[in-house]
């Protein structure tokens, strides 16, 4: 057993694509926190590569969301627009 504290996590700045992607999904309810992390990662890939659609990125994530896909897409789109990202 170790007595050393874990390393601190350095947050991305608000203007980075990673922060924008993960913040866009933070209000979507999921079964487990890891589902939200997977969804955020897929949104980051979608924003970075601009391949496919937002609906495809949502499906590809495999995240178990607790709202309809349409509601999740609307929420993500709204959050991205707040951050200044156009889809």
Number of C-alpha atoms within 10 A of each C-alpha: 3 5 5 6 6 7 6 6 6 6 8 11 10 11 10 9 18 20 16 23 25 20 17 25 24 17 13 17 15 18 11 11 12 12 18 22 17 19 27 25 18 23 27 20 16 19 21 12 9 12 11 9 12 19 12 12 21 21 14 13 17 12 20 17 17 12 11 9 13 10 12 20 18 13 17 23 18 15 19 19 13 12 17 11 14 10 11
